[in-house]
Amino acid sequence: MADAEDLTTRLRAHVHYLAGELGERSPFRYGNLEQARLYIERVFAEAGYEIRYDTYEIAGRTFRNVVVEHPGRPTERNILVVGAHYDTVTGTPGADDNASGVAMLLEVARLLRNSACLLTVRLVAFTLEEPPYFRSTRMGSCVHARKCRERGDRIAGMISLEMVGYYDARDGSQCYPFPFLRWFFPRRADFVAVAGNFGSRRLVRQVARLLSQTKRIPVVSIALPFVPGVSLSDNWSFGREGYPALMITDTAFFRNGNYHLPSDLPETLDYARMAALAKGLTHAICRFGQV
């Protein structure tokens, strides 16, 4: 119980600093964006990680992805990338989008330090996911995915943590891009979704299965030729380079009415469910690639 309470407290503290104290973290609030990066670096360093960067410039300003790795077995060359973007859209404090994903990334990184994994796990805090650089080569994840391809990195899969903190147990609180999906999926917004395109369906099945095994939080998986919203995050950048990639999400605007608004505040999130997801996701990551 004490461990669960500590994890919940840490997740809440990360979100409150990023979305409560700093607020908007965009290229138009460059100071806040940099303070967010420095905070992420400090938490990674406190967990014992060696930090490196993808560094690039736009209009005379420097932007950085923050990259750390948890080693797998010495004989295993494949890499699992887990990432979350730390910037926000203009005009929002971005608690769910995406301080929740960053908080999850930081706590999974901390939990992994005491865990043995088959694959090397590369944890990346991405910059510039949101407009005006969304779906451009200047997205931080696009920069990193391109470098992976140029180096010949053996990326077994990429997991994007994109809005993972908003839940609602009321009946009818969950919406879907297609009305017929209500016949197959829950009506209550109390689950996490593992979503990808049809080309990443094997990765989606494997991650969803591993995450479901923990029974810590309900899991829904979906991998169809076209699902609105499934390519609206950093997984898109890796798919563009030919890597299997997926998104773990609370389904964003299909349940959270605060999406991209000033009302996306820390007090709207469910930190107990986030803690359950962090533990379940750590389990899934450590067992990824095992038969």
Secondary structure, 3 states (H helix, E strand, C coil): CHHHHHHHHHHHHHHHHHHHHHCCCCHHHHHHHHHHHHHHHHHHHHCCCCCEEEEEEECCEEEEEEEEEECCCCCCCCEEEEEEECCCCCCCCCHHHHHHHHHHHHHHHHHHCCCCCCCEEEEEEECCCCCCCCCCCCCHHHHHHHHHHHHCCCEEEEEEECCCCCCECCCCCCCCCCHHHHHCCCCCECCEEEEEEHHHHHHHHHHHHHHHHCCCCCEEEEEECCCCCCCCCCHHHHHHCCCCEEEEECCHHHCCCCCCCCCCCHHHCCHHHHHHHHHHHHHHHHHCCCC
